[in-house]
Amino acid sequence: MSNTFFDAIRHRRSIYAISKEAVISDEKIQEIVEEAVKHTPSSFNSQSSRVLVLLGEQSDKFWDLTTETLRVVTGGGEGFASTEEKMAAFRSGYGTILFFEDESVVRGLQEKFPSYEANFPIWSNQSNGMLQLVVWTALEAEGLGASLQHYNPLVDEQVKKEWSVPENWKLIAQLPFGKPVAPAGEKQFQPISERVKVSK
């Protein structure tokens, strides 16, 4: 069983060249996300992570919105062409998963356990990072490619307005996904002996 788990971890890579071609059903995508949200651990079992799954035209709308937001922020111009190209690549995918943390849950824990007040936002982000990895790896195992993006907080308010996202949901990351049309580049690894120490 551990080999199967680590095979999935090894194969998860950042895939930027993706298409809209369906690989699995929308119902399967929903099932993956729901299982990940339900079973990914969180501090004090807070279950503070939230997810918005955007498929098809809704995903396109998110990347159009992000493109125009970035155009305004950067002033556009000739230098914007590379950014626009990157946005088009994300838009070419089948869908996008938006990851959030419910800040009302975090504040509630801070009030209930004041001794750990400063730690709860950190633990909240750590839990969300685990959720991102679980979803990303599970999608890869089904034949989809994805990459993790961070255009928050620039698009936060537009996202809340467009998709009626609760005000207490804080956007953490975005995961555009689709059928891979080109493999990931070669990955270099630092010597593992410099990264792991074992004491007996």
ZAFISE-621099 format. One line per 8 residues: their letters; for each residue x, y, z of N, C-alpha, C, O. Coordinates in pm, whole numbers, plus 32768, in hexadecimal, padded with zeros to 4 digits. Example, Ala and Ser with C-alpha at 12.3 -4.5 7.8 and 13.67 -1.06 7.14 Angstrom:
<sites>
as	8527,7DC7,830C,84CE,7E3E,830C,8528,7EB6,830C,8590,7EB4,834E | 8505,7F1F,82C4,8557,7F96,82CA,850A,8003,8313,853D,8072,8324 .
</sites>
This chain:
<sites>
msntffda	8053,7F87,8000,8000,8000,8000,8056,807E,8000,8035,80E0,7FBD | 80C5,807C,804B,811A,80F3,8051,8157,8112,7FCA,816A,8187,7FA8 | 8175,80A8,7F7A,81AB,80BF,7EF5,8146,8107,7E9D,816B,8161,7E51 | 80C8,80E1,7EA6,8060,8123,7E59,8055,81B5,7E80,8047,820C,7E2A | 805B,81D0,7F01,8053,825A,7F32,80C7,82AC,7EFE,80B2,831A,7ECA | 8141,827A,7F0B,81B5,82C6,7EE0,81C0,82CF,7E48,81F8,832F,7E15 | 818B,826E,7E00,8185,827A,7D6E,8133,82F5,7D49,815A,8342,7CF1 | 80C2,8306,7D8B,806D,837A,7D6F,80B4,83FC,7D93,80AB,845E,7D49 .
irhrrsiy	80FB,83FC,7E04,8144,8474,7E2E,81B2,8495,7DCA,81C6,8509,7DA7 | 81FA,842F,7D9C,8267,8446,7D3B,8235,847C,7CB7,8276,84D1,7C79 | 81C2,844D,7C8B,818E,8473,7C09,814B,84FC,7C08,8136,8535,7B9D | 8129,8530,7C7D,80EC,85B5,7C82,8154,861F,7C5F,81BA,862C,7CA3 | 813A,8668,7BF5,8195,86D0,7BC7,8144,874B,7B9F,80CA,8743,7B90 | 8189,87BA,7B8E,8147,8832,7B59,813C,8824,7AC2,81A0,8822,7A7A | 80BF,8819,7A93,80A4,880C,7A04,8060,888C,79D5,7FF1,88AC,7A01 | 80A2,88D5,797B,806D,8956,794E,8026,894B,78C7,7FCF,899D,78A9 .
aiskeavi	804A,88E8,7876,800A,88D7,77F4,7F95,8877,7804,7FA8,87FE,780C | 7F1B,88AD,7807,7EA3,885D,7820,7E37,8882,77BB,7E38,88EF,7781 | 7DD9,8826,77A7,7D6C,8840,7749,7CE5,882C,778D,7CDC,87FC,77FE | 7C7B,8851,7744,7BF3,8844,7779,7BB6,87BA,7764,7B45,87A0,778D | 7C00,8761,7725,7BCB,86DC,770B,7BAB,8693,778E,7BFE,8690,77E9 | 7B35,865A,7796,7B0B,8615,7810,7B5B,8594,7823,7B6D,8547,77C5 | 7B8B,8580,789C,7BD5,8506,78C0,7B81,84AF,791C,7B7E,8435,790D | 7B3E,84ED,797A,7AE2,84A9,79D4,7A62,84FC,79DC,7A60,856F,79B0 .
sdekiqei	79F9,84C3,7A14,7978,850A,7A1B,797D,857A,7A82,79D1,857A,7ADD | 7923,85D9,7A73,7916,8645,7AD6,78F3,860B,7B5F,791F,863E,7BC6 | 78A4,85A1,7B5E,787E,8561,7BDC,78F8,8526,7C23,7900,852B,7C9D | 7956,84EF,7BD6,79D0,84B8,7C10,7A27,8526,7C48,7A62,8516,7CB3 | 7A2F,8597,7C04,7A7B,8609,7C37,7A40,8637,7CBC,7A89,864F,7D1C | 79BC,8642,7CC1,7979,866A,7D3D,7995,8606,7DAD,79AF,862D,7E1F | 798F,8585,7D8B,79A8,851D,7DEF,7A36,8528,7E28,7A49,851C,7EA1 | 7A98,853F,7DD1,7B23,854E,7DFE,7B31,85C2,7E5F,7B6E,85B5,7EC9 .
veeavkht	7AF8,8633,7E3A,7B02,86AA,7E8E,7ABC,8694,7F14,7AF1,86B8,7F7D | 7A47,865B,7F10,79FC,8645,7F8C,7A44,85E4,7FE9,7A49,85FB,8062 | 7A7B,8578,7FB2,7AC6,851A,8003,7B42,855B,8040,7B63,8544,80B4 | 7B86,85AD,7FF1,7BFE,85F2,8022,7BDB,8653,8092,7C1E,8656,80F9 | 7B73,86A1,807D,7B49,8702,80E4,7B20,86BA,8164,7B3F,86E8,81D2 | 7ADC,864B,8155,7AAA,8602,81CA,7B1A,85C3,821B,7B15,85C1,8296 | 7B81,858E,81D8,7BE2,853B,821E,7C6C,857B,8233,7CC0,8541,8278 | 7C85,85F0,81FB,7D06,8633,8215,7D06,8668,82A4,7CA7,86A9,82CE .
pssfnsqs	7D70,864C,82F0,7D73,8675,837D,7D7B,870C,8390,7DAA,8755,8339 | 7D4C,8739,8403,7D54,87C6,8428,7D6A,87D2,84BE,7D43,8779,850A | 7DA9,883F,84E8,7DC7,8851,8577,7D45,8859,85C8,7CE6,889C,85A0 | 7D44,8813,8638,7CCF,8810,8691,7C52,87DD,8646,7BE1,87F8,866F | 7C68,8794,85D8,7BFB,8767,8582,7B9F,87DB,855C,7B25,87CE,855A | 7BDD,884D,853F,7B91,88C7,8525,7B43,88C2,84A2,7ADB,8903,8495 | 7B74,8873,8441,7B31,8865,83BF,7B12,88EE,8382,7AA2,8909,8356 | 7B78,8944,8380,7B66,89CF,8354,7B77,89E3,82BE,7B5B,8A50,828C .
srvlvllg	7BA5,897E,8277,7BBB,898E,81E6,7B38,898E,819A,7ADA,8946,81BB | 7B34,89E2,8132,7AC0,89EC,80DA,7AF1,89E8,8049,7B62,8A0E,802C | 7A9B,89BA,7FEF,7AC3,89AB,7F62,7A51,89D7,7F07,79DC,89BF,7F23 | 7A77,8A19,7E99,7A19,8A3A,7E2E,7A4F,89FA,7DAE,7ABE,8A1A,7D83 | 7A01,89A1,7D73,7A29,895D,7CF7,79E8,89A3,7C81,796E,89AC,7C79 | 7A3B,89D5,7C25,7A0A,8A1B,7BAE,7A27,89C4,7B34,7A9A,89A2,7B1A | 79BF,89A2,7AE9,79CF,894D,7A74,79A1,8997,79F6,7949,89EC,79FC | 79E0,8975,7985,79B6,89AC,7905,79B8,8A43,7900,7A1E,8A82,791D .
eqsdkfwd	7945,8A7F,78DC,793D,8B10,78CB,7956,8B5A,794D,7986,8BCC,794B | 7937,8B1C,79BF,7950,8B60,7A3F,79E6,8B6D,7A58,7A13,8BD3,7A8D | 7A33,8B08,7A31,7AC4,8B10,7A3C,7AFB,8B7B,79DE,7B52,8BC9,7A03 | 7AC6,8B7D,7963,7AEF,8BE4,7903,7AD6,8C6F,793B,7B29,8CC9,792F | 7A62,8C7E,797A,7A3D,8D00,79B3,7AA1,8D2B,7A1E,7AC4,8DA0,7A27 | 7ACF,8CCB,7A6F,7B31,8CED,7AD7,7BB2,8D22,7A99,7BE8,8D87,7AC8 | 7BE4,8CE0,7A32,7C64,8D0B,79F7,7C53,8D8A,79A5,7CB3,8DD7,7999 | 7BDD,8DA2,796B,7BC3,8E23,7929,7BC5,8E93,7990,7C00,8EFD,797A .
lttetlrv	7B84,8E79,7A00,7B7F,8EDA,7A6E,7C0C,8EF7,7AA2,7C2F,8F6A,7ABA | 7C5A,8E8E,7AB3,7CE3,8E9E,7AE6,7D39,8EEA,7A82,7D88,8F40,7AAA | 7D28,8ECC,7A01,7D74,8F12,799A,7D59,8FA8,799D,7DB6,8FF8,799A | 7CDA,8FCC,79A4,7CB7,905A,79A3,7CE3,90A0,7A23,7D09,9115,7A20 | 7CDE,9059,7A93,7D0E,9092,7B11,7DA3,90AF,7B09,7DD0,911A,7B33 | 7DEF,9050,7AD5,7E7F,9063,7AC8,7EA1,90D0,7A64,7F04,9118,7A74 | 7E4E,90DE,79FB,7E65,9147,7999,7E5B,91D2,79DB,7EAA,922C,79C1 | 7DF6,91DF,7A31,7DE2,925E,7A78,7E54,9277,7ADA,7E8A,92E6,7AE2 .
vtgggegf	7E79,9211,7B25,7EE1,921F,7B8C,7F68,9241,7B4F,7FB2,9294,7B84 | 7F89,9200,7ADF,800D,9214,7AA2,8011,9288,7A3F,807D,92B3,7A15 | 7F9C,92BA,7A1A,7F98,9324,79B6,7F9A,92F2,7927,7F9D,9341,78C9 | 7F99,926D,7916,7F96,9233,788F,8015,9253,7843,8083,9248,7879 | 8008,927B,77C6,807C,929D,7775,80BE,9223,7738,808D,91B2,7746 | 812D,923B,76F2,8173,91D0,76AC,81A0,9160,770A,819D,90EB,76E5 | 81CA,9184,7782,81FB,9121,77E0,8191,90C2,7812,81AF,905F,7854 | 8112,90E1,77F3,80A4,908E,7825,808E,9011,77D0,8046,8FB6,77F9 .
asteekma	80CA,900B,775D,80B4,8F9C,7700,80D4,8F15,773D,808A,8EB4,772B | 8143,8F0D,7787,816A,8E8D,77C3,8107,8E63,7830,80E8,8DED,783E | 80D5,8EC5,787C,8070,8EA7,78E2,7FF0,8E76,78A1,7FB2,8E17,78D0 | 7FC8,8EB7,7835,7F4E,8E91,77EE,7F5A,8E03,77B6,7EF9,8DB7,77B4 | 7FD2,8DE2,7787,7FEA,8D5C,7753,7FDE,8CF3,77C1,7FA7,8C87,77AC | 8012,8D14,7837,8009,8CB8,78A8,7F77,8CA4,78D2,7F4D,8C33,78ED | 7F2A,8D11,78D6,7E9D,8D07,78FA,7E51,8CB1,7894,7DFA,8C62,78B9 | 7E73,8CC0,7815,7E32,8C71,77AC,7E4F,8BDC,77BE,7DF9,8B88,77A3 .
afrsgygt	7EC8,8BBC,77EB,7EED,8B30,7802,7E98,8AF5,7872,7E69,8A83,7867 | 7E84,8B40,78DD,7E30,8B10,794B,7D9E,8B03,791C,7D58,8AA5,7941 | 7D72,8B61,78CB,7CE8,8B63,7899,7CCE,8AED,783C,7C5B,8AC5,782A | 7D36,8AB7,7801,7D26,8A4A,77A1,7D07,89C5,77E4,7CEE,8962,77A0 | 7D08,89C2,7869,7CEC,8947,78B1,7C57,8929,78BE,7C02,8977,7893 | 7C39,88B8,78FB,7BAF,888A,790C,7B69,88D1,7980,7AF1,88EA,797C | 7BB7,88F0,79E7,7B7B,892E,7A5C,7BE3,896D,7AB7,7C5B,8965,7A9C | 7BB3,89AC,7B21,7C0B,89EA,7B84,7BCF,89D4,7C0E,7B57,89E6,7C22 .
ilffedes	7C22,89AE,7C6C,7BF6,899C,7CF7,7C2E,8A0E,7D4B,7CA7,8A25,7D4C | 7BD6,8A54,7D90,7BFE,8AC1,7DE8,7BFB,8A8E,7E78,7B97,8A56,7EA5 | 7C69,8AA3,7EBF,7C74,8A78,7F4A,7C67,8AF1,7FA6,7CA4,8B59,7F8F | 7C17,8AE0,800E,7BFF,8B4B,8070,7C12,8B16,80FE,7C14,8A9D,8115 | 7C21,8B74,815C,7C18,8B54,81EA,7BA9,8BAA,8227,7BA0,8C22,820B | 7B56,8B6C,827A,7AE9,8BB3,82BC,7B22,8BFA,8337,7B3D,8BBB,839D | 7B33,8C7C,832B,7B71,8CC9,8398,7B1C,8CCF,8415,7B4F,8CE7,8482 | 7A9A,8CBA,8407,7A44,8CBA,847F,7A64,8C43,84D7,7A5C,8C4C,8552 .
vvrglqek	7A88,8BD2,8499,7AAF,8B5B,84E5,7B33,8B75,852D,7B42,8B51,85A2 | 7B91,8BB3,84E8,7C13,8BD1,8524,7C02,8C32,8598,7C3E,8C1E,8602 | 7BB2,8C9A,8586,7B9B,8CFB,85F3,7B58,8CB8,866A,7B77,8CD8,86DD | 7AFD,8C5C,864F,7AB9,8C15,86BB,7B1B,8BC5,870F,7B0E,8BC1,878A | 7B7B,8B85,86CF,7BE1,8B39,8717,7C3D,8B97,8765,7C67,8B76,87D4 | 7C5C,8C09,872C,7CB1,8C6A,8772,7C6E,8C9B,87F2,7CB0,8CAE,8858 | 7BEC,8CAE,87EC,7BA2,8CDB,8861,7B96,8C6C,88CA,7B9A,8C86,8942 | 7B87,8BF2,889B,7B74,8B81,88F6,7BF7,8B56,8937,7BF9,8B2B,89AA .
fpsyeanf	7C66,8B63,88EB,7CE9,8B39,891D,7D4D,8BAC,890C,7DA4,8BA4,88B5 | 7D42,8C15,895D,7D96,8C8C,894D,7E2C,8C71,8957,7E7C,8CBC,8920 | 7E52,8C08,899D,7EE1,8BE9,89AA,7F20,8BC8,8923,7F98,8BDB,8910 | 7ECE,8B96,88C6,7F00,8B71,8841,7ED5,8BD5,87D5,7EDE,8BB7,875E | 7EA7,8C49,87FF,7E6C,8CA9,87A2,7EC2,8CC2,8725,7E8E,8CC1,86B5 | 7F42,8CD9,8738,7F9A,8CFA,86C8,7FB0,8C83,866A,7FD2,8C96,85F5 | 7F9C,8C0A,869D,7FB8,8B93,864D,7F47,8B68,85F1,7F5F,8B29,858A | 7ECC,8B8B,8614,7E5C,8B57,85C7,7E5E,8B80,8533,7E3F,8B2C,84DE .
piwsnqsn	7E80,8BFD,8510,7E89,8C1E,8481,7EF6,8BCC,843B,7EE5,8BA6,83C7 | 7F63,8BB1,8480,7FCF,8B61,8446,7F9E,8AD2,842F,7FB1,8A9A,83C3 | 7F60,8A98,8495,7F2E,8A0F,848A,7EC2,8A05,841E,7EB8,89A1,83D7 | 7E72,8A6D,8413,7E0A,8A71,83AD,7E47,8A69,8321,7E18,8A1D,82CD | 7EAF,8AB7,8309,7EF3,8AB5,8287,7F36,8A2E,826D,7F37,89FD,81FC | 7F6D,89F3,82D5,7FAD,8970,82C6,7F46,8908,829C,7F60,88B6,8244 | 7ED2,890B,82DA,7E68,88AD,82B7,7E3B,88C2,8228,7E22,8861,81DF | 7E30,893F,81FF,7E06,895B,8176,7E6D,8929,8112,7E4B,88F7,80A7 .
gmlqlvvw	7EED,8938,8136,7F57,8904,80E0,7F4E,886E,80D0,7F64,8839,8062 | 7F2D,8827,813C,7F1A,8796,8133,7EA6,8776,80D6,7EAF,8719,8085 | 7E3A,87C1,80E1,7DC5,87AB,808C,7DEA,87C0,7FF9,7DC2,8772,7FA2 | 7E34,8829,7FDE,7E5F,8844,7F54,7EAE,87CE,7F1B,7E98,87A5,7EA9 | 7F08,8798,7F6C,7F58,8726,7F3E,7F02,86AB,7F26,7F14,8664,7EC3 | 7EA3,8691,7F7F,7E4C,861D,7F70,7DFA,8627,7EEF,7DF4,85C8,7EA2 | 7DBC,869B,7ED9,7D6A,86AD,7E60,7DC0,86A4,7DE3,7D9D,865F,7D84 | 7E31,86E9,7DE4,7E8C,86EB,7D71,7EBB,865E,7D4D,7EB9,8636,7CD9 .
taleaegl	7EE5,8613,7DB3,7F16,858B,7D9C,7EA6,852E,7D6C,7EBC,84DA,7D15 | 7E30,853D,7DA6,7DBF,84E9,7D7E,7D95,8505,7CEE,7D74,84A8,7CA4 | 7D98,8582,7CC4,7D77,85A4,7C3A,7DDF,856A,7BDB,7DBD,8537,7B71 | 7E60,8572,7C03,7ECC,853A,7BB1,7EBA,84A4,7BA1,7ED1,846E,7B35 | 7E91,8461,7C0B,7E7F,83D0,7C07,7E10,83A8,7BA7,7E0B,8336,7B79 | 7DB6,8407,7B88,7D48,83EC,7B2A,7D6C,8416,7A9C,7D19,840D,7A41 | 7DE9,8443,7A87,7E14,8468,7A01,7E0B,84FB,79E0,7E19,8521,796C | 7DF4,854F,7A44,7DEC,85DF,7A2F,7E70,8622,7A56,7EBA,85F0,7AAB .
gaslqhyn	7E8C,8693,7A18,7F02,86E2,7A3D,7ED5,8765,7A7C,7E6A,8798,7A5B | 7F26,879B,7AD6,7EFF,8815,7B1B,7F7B,8862,7B48,7FEB,882D,7B47 | 7F66,88DE,7B6E,7FD2,892F,7BA9,7F93,898B,7C11,7F21,89B6,7C01 | 7FDD,89A9,7C79,7FA7,89FB,7CE6,7FCB,8A8D,7CCF,803F,8AAE,7CB6 | 7F67,8AE5,7CD7,7F7B,8B74,7CBD,7F4B,8BC7,7D34,7EFE,8B99,7D88 | 7F7D,8C44,7D39,7F59,8C9C,7DA9,7F43,8D2B,7D76,7F9F,8D7C,7D74 | 7EC8,8D47,7D4D,7EA6,8DCE,7D21,7E51,8E16,7D88,7E16,8E7F,7D6C | 7E4B,8DDE,7DFD,7E0E,8E22,7E6F,7E7B,8E7A,7EAE,7EF0,8E55,7EA6 .
plvdeqvk	7E5C,8EE9,7EEB,7DD5,8F1E,7F02,7DA0,8F79,7E93,7D38,8FB9,7EA5 | 7DE6,8F80,7E21,7DBE,8FDD,7DB8,7D30,8FC2,7D86,7CE9,9020,7D62 | 7D07,8F45,7D83,7C84,8F23,7D48,7C1B,8F01,7DB2,7BAB,8EDB,7D8F | 7C3E,8F0D,7E2F,7BE4,8EDF,7E9A,7B58,8F1C,7E92,7AF4,8ED3,7E96 | 7B50,8F9F,7E88,7ACE,8FE1,7E8B,7A7A,8FBD,7E11,7A00,8FAA,7E1C | 7ABB,8FB4,7D9C,7A70,8F90,7D23,7A39,8F02,7D2E,79C9,8EE6,7D04 | 7A89,8EA7,7D67,7A5D,8E1D,7D78,79E5,8E15,7DD6,7983,8DD0,7DB9 | 79EC,8E5C,7E44,797E,8E5B,7EA4,78FD,8E8F,7E65,7891,8E59,7E7D .
kewsvpen	790B,8EF7,7E15,7895,8F33,7DD6,785C,8ED8,7D69,77E3,8EC3,7D63 | 78B4,8EA2,7D13,7887,8E54,7CA0,7847,8DD0,7CC8,77E5,8DA5,7C8B | 787E,8D8E,7D2F,784D,8D09,7D54,780C,8D06,7DDE,77FC,8C9B,7E19 | 77E6,8D79,7E11,77A0,8D82,7E93,77EA,8D36,7F00,77AE,8CEC,7F4E | 786C,8D4A,7F05,78BF,8D09,7F6A,78AE,8D54,7FF0,78B3,8DCF,7FF2 | 7899,8D0C,805D,7889,8D4D,80DF,78FF,8DAA,8101,7972,8D8C,80DF | 78E2,8E17,8141,7946,8E7C,8160,79B7,8E44,81B6,7A29,8E73,81AC | 7999,8DE1,820B,79FD,8DAC,8267,7A56,8D41,8225,7AAF,8D0C,8268 .
wkliaqlp	7A41,8D22,81A6,7A98,8CC5,815E,7B0F,8D12,8126,7AFD,8D70,80D8 | 7B87,8CEA,814C,7C00,8D2C,811B,7C3E,8CD6,80AD,7C5C,8C60,80C3 | 7C52,8D10,8037,7C8C,8CC7,7FC7,7D20,8CAB,7FE1,7D6B,8D05,8005 | 7D48,8C2D,7FCD,7DD1,8C03,7FEA,7E1E,8BE0,7F6B,7E92,8C06,7F5D | 7DDF,8B97,7F0F,7E27,8B67,7E98,7DC4,8B3E,7E2C,7D4D,8B2B,7E46 | 7DF8,8B31,7DB1,7DA7,8B09,7D3F,7DEE,8A97,7CF6,7E67,8A9A,7CE4 | 7DA0,8A33,7CCB,7DD9,89BD,7C88,7D94,89A8,7C01,7D2F,8962,7BFA | 7DCB,89E2,7B95,7D94,89C4,7B10,7DBC,8937,7AE7,7E2F,890F,7AFC .
fgkpvapa	7D5F,88EC,7AAB,7D7D,8862,7A86,7D3D,883E,7A00,7CDD,887E,79D5 | 7D72,87D8,79C1,7D3C,87A9,7942,7D8D,8733,7910,7DE5,8702,7956 | 7D6E,8706,7897,7DBA,8698,785D,7E45,86C9,7836,7E50,872C,77EE | 7EB0,8687,7864,7F37,86B2,783F,7F4E,86A5,77A9,7F2A,8640,776C | 7F88,870D,776E,7FAA,8707,76E0,8041,870E,76CB,8072,8706,765A | 808B,871E,7739,811D,871B,7735,814D,86F2,77C1,810F,8717,7824 | 81B9,86A5,77C8,81E9,8676,784C,8229,86E6,789D,824B,8750,7867 | 823A,86CE,791D,8282,872C,7973,8316,8729,794F,8348,86C6,791B .
gekqfqpi	8359,8796,796C,83E9,879B,7953,8435,8744,79B6,83FD,8715,7A19 | 84B4,872F,799A,8507,86DE,79F3,8516,8724,7A7A,8527,879E,7A81 | 8510,86D6,7AE4,8518,870D,7B6B,859D,86E8,7BAB,85C6,8674,7BAA | 85DF,874C,7BE3,865E,8735,7C27,8646,8726,7CBD,85F0,8769,7CF6 | 8692,86CE,7CFC,8683,86B7,7D8B,8704,86D5,7DD4,8771,86AE,7DA9 | 86F8,871B,7E43,876C,872F,7E9B,878C,86A9,7EDE,8734,8654,7EEB | 8809,8695,7F07,882D,8618,7F4D,87D3,8603,7FC6,87C9,865A,801D | 8792,8592,7FCD,8734,8579,8039,877A,8575,80C1,873D,8591,8128 .
servkvsk	87FC,8553,80C0,8848,854E,813E,8856,85D8,817C,886E,85E4,81F4 | 8847,8641,812A,884F,86CA,815E,87C8,86FB,8191,87BF,8765,81CF | 8760,86AF,8176,86DA,86DA,819A,8699,8686,8207,8637,86B0,8245 | 86CF,8611,821E,8697,85B6,8283,8704,8587,82E1,876D,8558,82B5 | 86EB,8594,8361,874A,8560,83C4,8701,84FC,841C,868E,8511,8442 | 8743,848F,843D,870B,8425,8490,8763,8411,850A,87DC,8401,84FD | 8726,8412,857E,8770,83FB,85FB,873B,837C,863C,86C3,836C,8650 | 8798,8321,865E,8770,82A3,869E,87A6,829B,872B,878F,8239,8771 .
</sites>
